[in-house]
Amino acid sequence: MKVTPMLQQYLDAKARYPETIVFFRMGDFYEMFFEDAVTAARELGLTLTARNKGEEDEVPMAGFPHHSSGPYISALIERGMAVAICEQLEDPSQTKGLVKRDVVRVITPGLVMDPDSLDARTPNYVASVYGGQSGFGVASLDVSTGTFRATFVPDHLGLVAELARLGAREVISNPLASEVLEARKTKGFLRPKDEAFFESDEAEFSSGLRIERDLMMDGLFLDEKEVTKLLQPLRAQKGMDATLSASCGILRYLAQTQRGIPTHIRAVEFYEVGQYLVLDDSTRANLELTETLMGGKRVGSLLNTIDKTVSAAGGRLLRHWMNYPLVDPKPLNFRLDSVSEFVKKTVVREDLRLALDGVYDLERLCGRISSGNANARDLKALSNTISAIAPIKALLAEVESTLLVNLTTRLDTFDDLRERLEGAIVASPPVSLNEGGIFERGFSADLDELIDLTDHGKDWMLAYEAKEKERTKISSLKVRYNKVFGYYVEITRANLDMVPDDYIRKQTLANAERYFTSELKEMEDKILGAEDRRKELEYRLFERLRNEVAGQIPALLSAAQILAELDVLAAFAELALRHDYVRPEVDDGTRIVIEEGRHPVVERTLDSERFVPNSVNLDTQSSFLQIITGPNMAGKSTVIRQVALITLMAQMGSFVPAKTAHIGTVDKIFSRVGASDNLAKGQSTFMVEMTETAHILQLATARSLVILDEIGRGTSTFDGLSIAWAVAEHLHDRVRAKTMFATHYHELTELARTMEGAKNMSIAVKEWNDDIIFLRKLVEGQANRSYGIQVGRLAGLPETVVARAKQVLENLESGRLDERGVPVVARGQAPRVTPINNPNQLTLFGQRNPAEVAVIEKLGSLDINALTPLEALNALSEMKRVMEET
């Protein structure tokens, strides 16, 4: 196949970025060729055409206008693909021969900058995982805001939990980490890399960075030395090898895809996982923190319910605080003090929220400025935003709480930059940087001169038209302009006999002729030259101003963080006042005492009934394992979930839905609620249940909060009861975590009789004419029965089914047996019944065989109070083996 020079440019770009779809700029279009064209046509619904169609060297091709690229890029990255943007680096009108082209950036799911492709209230992380001998280094970067963080986790479970709360859309990993993540089918698009990609030796890392200076815009990208400084917080610590490697990998990935490291990327922030309350993936899902279990929607989640922030950055910070709740009471109480002050100072809170509602997303504005993607409207938005800072600072001049005083003191008002931008950009600038009309008069003397010339030229044209009408006596004469012919005089055919001799014909139309004169041509050259010079000068002035702003990005990002924090604190106060929340008492004690607590989401969704509040007292002595019984639909799940959510909200720094609340901070919250198959991982309901339960038993500590709902329902009754019993014993004897255990196994209530830390609780119901009324109240003591048949009637089971179920239940409960000693279940009436306590009945099901006798004797010899869960399971397994062999 004959390859043209232009096609060779495309092939060179594709060779450098083989795993991407290359968007190749040709004039006003992005074109794709070969397999990229086939893929794009299939995925984006484009028409597949061809260059040299029908010939031997036919090349598949697909494309679209460059200005509409946003939706196409979004569609591809949502599918996990990457897009390489190959731009024209020269003006085709000023270039002879082939226009220079090259890839200027690669867009991947985790490296998106376009605001139209991002959720304003959700961070967009790319994560890097490096597996080493002692554990995993995890680094995360949101390129849209410059947030760069890193930590270390010791095992697979910790790794999965950390990636879950990051919610990374893309994960790069070394071979060991890739093996683990692939086995666990971790969320996020996985990009395996070799060991060399994570090289952390300072000299090797610096020389290995791929920063291509020919494409770098001055002042907008860091040089190699500046990039290595981003890692100094990790290099200064010992034992951070895996974390440092992960961080090096993420910077190398950024440099290779963006052709450099933008200046808004902040120095890496190292954090210990133990600084924050840990919530694993299943707990986050079960508690519906950021999305619902059914449908994965934001509406109905805790985040949606409590989010009263007015800015996009505030919304992202609220999500971060939810994913990373604090465990240290001191900073928590600083937050709570601030919320209390905003609750009391209504005018300050309302004025602050009004001011913050008018600011733009300063974090992501800085990202676009640093990456060279900001236009004049972005700088105008920056100008408007920093103009609001001084009034905000003045508004908070009288605050008293420690955190608010600290935030207000640190908040820079950027007076010089504000004046610079206000005097630079016009009120309504254009989107394009190539059309002119960006700057105010007075910003540049040279620019003003060119503007005067172009404006004067337009006035001259109007005067010239009037003069020519007078001279020629042609009243319909017009002086006009288009890009092809420039300025011309247009005269209709009816007046052609009046055209002066000095008019030179330029173009003939059906109904008119177009002319020019030497005088008109001379002025056209002046005007058009001034227009072109003006646009070129405005573009250069804008780049200079953008680079000037980029020099202040660290300070601007600091201000953005402060504004976001003020937004969240004021939003917590607004939430508390709207929904009658109270300040929790938070300390490092071991008790959780909630008086008249409410579920923050459920109480907001009830239409026809009032939410019934419930009180809970969990301590480390007499009541840290609460066995909760009661019928389905009575509210067991709601009660245990609301305890977890109230604890979580308190450790975020929020007020909580209760009359009073005392929260001793917990290190982890675990939730095993509900049952569902995970078919994607080949796991049944019971396997999922046991995996999650095992996870809890391995990681929970005495400072953890565990909520369990119906452990053991996924298998047979006896197996399920045995496992539930053993799990409860293990949590009580070995872990001693604060645990709320909702169950239908009434046998578990026996635990409270032998365990000092166990306590029976139940959800109260009232019986009325063979029906039940749910009182929704958590009370001390065990439920008398499960009321399953009554719940079935409420759910709409036919009366014939309900009646038959009652009959079967009566047979089972009375132990009615047929003539063979088999329980009567499938019969309506048994002709003969042998009671279980009949003294003439030698055995329950006939003559026992030796194996049955051995098993019964084994059961009788077991001390169930001394058995560990593992010993209990081993004993059951051995008895089962004996029975099967006979």
HUURGI-V663479 format. One record per pair of residues at least 24 apart in sequence whose ideal C-beta (glycine too) atoms are under 8 Angstrom apart, sorted by the first residue. I is the first residue (numbers start at 1). J is the second residue. Records with the same first field share a line. If there is no record, write none. Layout:
I: J + J
This chain:
1: 56 + 57 + 59
2: 57
5: 98
6: 98
7: 33 + 51 + 59
9: 86 + 98 + 101
10: 86
13: 84 + 86 + 101 + 102 + 103
16: 103
17: 82 + 84 + 103 + 106
19: 82
20: 81 + 82 + 83 + 84 + 106
21: 76 + 81 + 82 + 83 + 84
22: 83 + 84 + 86 + 103
23: 69 + 73 + 83 + 84 + 85 + 86
24: 86 + 101
25: 66 + 85 + 86 + 87 + 88 + 101
26: 63
27: 92
28: 65 + 66 + 67
29: 63 + 64 + 65 + 66
30: 63 + 64 + 65 + 66 + 69
31: 61 + 62 + 63
32: 61 + 62 + 63
33: 59 + 60 + 61
34: 59 + 60
35: 60
37: 61 + 62
38: 62
40: 72 + 76
43: 75 + 76 + 79 + 81
44: 72 + 75 + 76
70: 114 + 116 + 117
73: 107 + 114 + 117
74: 114 + 116 + 117
77: 107 + 108 + 109 + 112 + 117
78: 109
80: 109 + 189
82: 106 + 107 + 108 + 109 + 257
83: 107 + 108
89: 215
102: 215
103: 259
104: 215 + 259
105: 257 + 258 + 259 + 371
106: 256 + 257 + 258
107: 257
108: 170 + 189 + 191 + 257
109: 169 + 170 + 188 + 189
110: 141 + 143 + 168 + 169 + 170 + 171 + 188 + 189
111: 143 + 170 + 254 + 257 + 258
112: 143 + 144
113: 143 + 144 + 367 + 368 + 371 + 373
114: 373
115: 361 + 364 + 368
118: 144 + 364
120: 312 + 315 + 361 + 364
121: 307 + 312 + 315 + 316 + 319
122: 167 + 315 + 316 + 319
123: 147 + 167 + 316 + 319 + 320
124: 169
125: 166 + 167 + 168 + 169 + 170
126: 168 + 169 + 170 + 171 + 172 + 250 + 253 + 254
127: 163 + 166 + 168 + 170 + 171 + 172 + 188 + 250
128: 171 + 172 + 173 + 198 + 246 + 247 + 249 + 250 + 253
129: 159 + 163 + 171 + 172 + 173 + 174 + 177 + 181 + 246
130: 173 + 174 + 177 + 198 + 242 + 243 + 245 + 246 + 249
131: 173 + 174 + 175 + 176 + 177 + 179 + 180 + 242
132: 176 + 241 + 242 + 245
134: 242
135: 242
136: 177 + 180 + 242 + 246
137: 240 + 241 + 242 + 243 + 244 + 245 + 246 + 247
138: 162 + 163 + 166 + 243 + 246
139: 243 + 246 + 247 + 249 + 250 + 268
140: 166 + 168 + 250
141: 250 + 254 + 265
143: 254 + 258 + 262 + 265 + 367 + 371
144: 363 + 364 + 367
145: 264 + 316 + 363 + 364 + 366 + 367 + 557 + 560
146: 262 + 264 + 265 + 266 + 363 + 366 + 367 + 370 + 553 + 557
147: 266
148: 230 + 247 + 250 + 265 + 266 + 267 + 268 + 269
149: 268 + 269 + 270 + 271
150: 234 + 243 + 246 + 247 + 268 + 269 + 270 + 271
151: 243 + 270 + 271 + 272 + 273
152: 240 + 242 + 243 + 273
153: 273
156: 180 + 184
157: 280 + 695 + 698 + 699
158: 273
160: 184 + 186 + 280 + 281
161: 278 + 279 + 280 + 281
162: 273
163: 187 + 188
164: 280 + 281 + 284
165: 279 + 284 + 323 + 324
166: 323
167: 290 + 323
172: 197 + 249 + 250 + 253
174: 198 + 245 + 249
185: 680 + 681
191: 253
193: 249 + 253
197: 249 + 252 + 253
198: 245 + 246 + 248 + 249 + 252
199: 245 + 248
200: 241 + 244 + 245 + 247 + 248
202: 228 + 235
205: 231 + 248 + 252
208: 252
209: 251 + 252 + 255 + 261
210: 252 + 255 + 256 + 259
211: 255 + 259 + 260 + 261
212: 259 + 260
215: 259 + 260
216: 259 + 260
217: 372 + 543 + 547
218: 547
219: 263 + 547 + 550 + 551
220: 260 + 262 + 263 + 369 + 370 + 371 + 372 + 546 + 547 + 550
221: 259 + 260 + 261 + 262 + 263
222: 260 + 261 + 262 + 263 + 265
226: 261
227: 251 + 255 + 261
229: 267
230: 261 + 265 + 266 + 267 + 268
231: 267 + 268
232: 267
233: 267 + 268 + 269 + 270
234: 268 + 270
237: 270
240: 270
243: 270
258: 371
262: 367 + 370 + 371
263: 370 + 550 + 553
264: 366 + 367 + 369 + 370 + 371 + 550 + 553 + 557
265: 370
266: 554 + 557
274: 327 + 667
275: 326 + 327 + 328
276: 324 + 325 + 326 + 327
277: 324 + 325 + 326 + 327 + 648 + 651 + 665 + 666 + 667 + 668 + 669
278: 667 + 668 + 669 + 699
279: 323 + 648 + 668 + 669
280: 670 + 695 + 699
282: 671 + 672 + 692 + 695
283: 669 + 670 + 671
286: 641 + 671 + 672 + 673 + 674
287: 641 + 644 + 645 + 648 + 669 + 671 + 673
288: 601
289: 322 + 323 + 648
290: 319 + 322
293: 674
300: 601 + 605
301: 601
302: 600 + 601 + 645 + 648
305: 600 + 601 + 604
306: 575 + 600 + 649 + 654
307: 571
308: 571 + 572 + 574 + 575 + 578
309: 567 + 568 + 571
310: 353 + 356 + 357 + 567 + 571
311: 356 + 357 + 359 + 361 + 563 + 564 + 567
312: 361 + 364
313: 361 + 362 + 363 + 364 + 560 + 561 + 563 + 564 + 567
314: 356 + 563 + 564 + 567 + 568 + 571
316: 363 + 564
317: 561 + 564 + 565 + 567 + 568
318: 568 + 571
321: 568 + 652 + 653
322: 648 + 652
325: 648 + 651 + 652
326: 651 + 652 + 653 + 665
327: 651 + 665 + 666 + 667
328: 665
329: 586 + 587 + 588 + 665
332: 586 + 650 + 651 + 653 + 665
333: 586
334: 401 + 402 + 403
335: 403 + 569 + 572 + 652 + 653
336: 583 + 584 + 586 + 653 + 655
337: 401 + 402 + 403
338: 401 + 403 + 404 + 569
339: 569 + 572 + 573 + 576 + 583 + 653 + 654 + 655
340: 401 + 573 + 583
341: 399 + 400 + 401 + 404
342: 569 + 570 + 572 + 573 + 574
343: 573 + 576 + 577 + 655
345: 399
348: 395 + 396 + 398 + 399
349: 570 + 573 + 574
351: 395
352: 392 + 395 + 396 + 566 + 570
353: 567 + 570 + 571 + 574
355: 388 + 391 + 392 + 395
356: 388 + 392 + 563 + 566 + 567 + 570
358: 384 + 388
359: 384 + 385 + 388 + 563
360: 384 + 385
362: 556 + 557 + 559 + 560 + 563
363: 557 + 560 + 561 + 564
366: 553 + 556 + 557 + 560
369: 546 + 549 + 550 + 553
370: 550 + 553
372: 546
374: 546
375: 429 + 431 + 432 + 433
376: 425 + 426 + 429 + 430 + 431 + 433 + 438 + 542
377: 429 + 431
379: 421 + 424 + 425 + 429 + 542 + 545 + 546 + 549
380: 421 + 425 + 426 + 427 + 429
382: 421 + 549 + 556
383: 418 + 421 + 422 + 424 + 425
386: 413 + 414 + 417 + 418 + 421 + 556 + 559
387: 418 + 422
389: 413 + 414 + 559 + 563
390: 415 + 418
392: 563 + 566
396: 566
403: 569
404: 566 + 569
407: 562 + 565 + 566
410: 558 + 562
411: 559 + 562 + 563
412: 555 + 558 + 559
414: 552 + 555 + 556 + 559
417: 549 + 552
420: 545 + 548
421: 549
424: 545
433: 538 + 539 + 542
434: 535 + 539
435: 535
436: 531 + 534 + 535 + 538
437: 538
438: 538 + 541 + 542
439: 538 + 541 + 542
443: 541
444: 537 + 541
446: 537
447: 534 + 537 + 538 + 541
450: 530 + 533 + 534 + 537
451: 534
453: 526 + 527 + 530
454: 527 + 530 + 531 + 534
457: 523 + 526 + 527 + 530
458: 527
460: 523 + 527
461: 487 + 523 + 527
464: 519 + 520 + 523
471: 500
472: 498 + 499 + 500
473: 498
474: 498 + 499
479: 520
485: 514
486: 516 + 524 + 528
487: 516 + 520 + 523 + 524 + 527
488: 514 + 515 + 516 + 520
489: 514 + 515 + 516 + 517 + 520
490: 514 + 515
491: 515
569: 653
572: 653 + 654 + 655
573: 655
575: 654 + 655
576: 654 + 655
579: 604 + 657
580: 657
581: 654 + 655 + 656 + 657 + 658
582: 655 + 656 + 658 + 659 + 660 + 661
583: 655
584: 646 + 650 + 655 + 656 + 658 + 661 + 662 + 663
585: 660 + 661 + 662 + 663
586: 650 + 651 + 663 + 665
587: 662 + 663 + 664 + 665
588: 664 + 665
589: 662 + 664
590: 619 + 620 + 664 + 702 + 703 + 738
591: 617 + 618 + 619 + 620 + 662 + 664
592: 616 + 617 + 618 + 643 + 647 + 662 + 663 + 664 + 666 + 705 + 738
593: 617 + 618 + 619 + 660 + 661 + 662
594: 643 + 646 + 656 + 658 + 660 + 661 + 662
595: 658 + 659 + 660 + 661
596: 658 + 659 + 660
597: 642 + 643 + 646 + 656 + 657 + 658 + 659 + 661
598: 642 + 657 + 658
599: 638 + 641 + 642 + 645 + 657
600: 642 + 645 + 646 + 649 + 656 + 657
601: 645
602: 638 + 642
603: 657
612: 775 + 776 + 777
613: 658 + 659
614: 639 + 642 + 776 + 777 + 778
615: 778
616: 643 + 740 + 778
618: 643 + 705 + 738 + 740
619: 738
620: 702 + 736 + 738 + 757
621: 756 + 757
622: 756 + 757 + 759
623: 757 + 759
624: 732 + 736 + 737 + 738 + 739 + 757
625: 728 + 731 + 732 + 739 + 741 + 751 + 755 + 757 + 758 + 759
626: 739 + 740 + 741 + 758 + 759 + 760 + 761
627: 728 + 741 + 743 + 748 + 749 + 751 + 752 + 758 + 759 + 760 + 761 + 782
628: 740 + 741 + 742 + 743 + 761 + 762 + 763 + 778
629: 742 + 743 + 744 + 746 + 748 + 749 + 760 + 761 + 762 + 763 + 782 + 783 + 786
630: 742 + 762 + 763 + 764 + 765 + 783
631: 763 + 765 + 772 + 774 + 783 + 786 + 787 + 788 + 790 + 791
632: 744 + 786 + 788 + 791
633: 774 + 791 + 794
634: 763 + 765 + 774 + 776
635: 763 + 774 + 776 + 778
636: 709 + 742 + 763
637: 673 + 674 + 709 + 742
638: 776
639: 740 + 742 + 763 + 778
640: 673 + 707 + 708 + 709 + 740 + 742
641: 671 + 673 + 707
643: 705 + 707 + 740
644: 669 + 671 + 705 + 707
647: 705
665: 703
666: 703 + 704 + 705 + 738
667: 701 + 703 + 704
668: 699 + 700 + 701 + 703 + 704 + 705
669: 704 + 705 + 706 + 707
670: 695 + 696 + 699 + 700 + 704 + 705 + 706 + 707 + 737
671: 706 + 707
672: 696 + 706 + 707 + 708 + 709 + 711
673: 707 + 708 + 709
674: 709 + 710
675: 710 + 713 + 714
684: 714
685: 714
686: 714 + 715
688: 714
689: 713 + 714
690: 714 + 723
693: 723 + 727
697: 727 + 730 + 731 + 735
700: 731 + 735 + 737
701: 735 + 737
702: 735 + 736 + 737
703: 737
704: 735 + 737 + 738
705: 737 + 738 + 739
706: 731 + 735 + 737 + 738 + 739 + 740
707: 739 + 740 + 742
708: 739 + 740 + 741 + 742 + 743
709: 742
710: 742 + 743 + 744
711: 741 + 743
712: 745
713: 744
720: 745
721: 745 + 747 + 748
722: 872 + 873 + 876
723: 873
724: 748
725: 751 + 872
726: 869 + 872 + 873
727: 869
728: 758
729: 755 + 867 + 868 + 869
730: 868 + 869
732: 757 + 758
733: 868
744: 786
746: 782 + 783 + 785 + 786
749: 782
752: 782
754: 865
804: 828
820: 845 + 846
821: 845 + 846
849: 886
850: 886
851: 882 + 883 + 885 + 886
852: 883
854: 882
855: 879 + 882 + 883
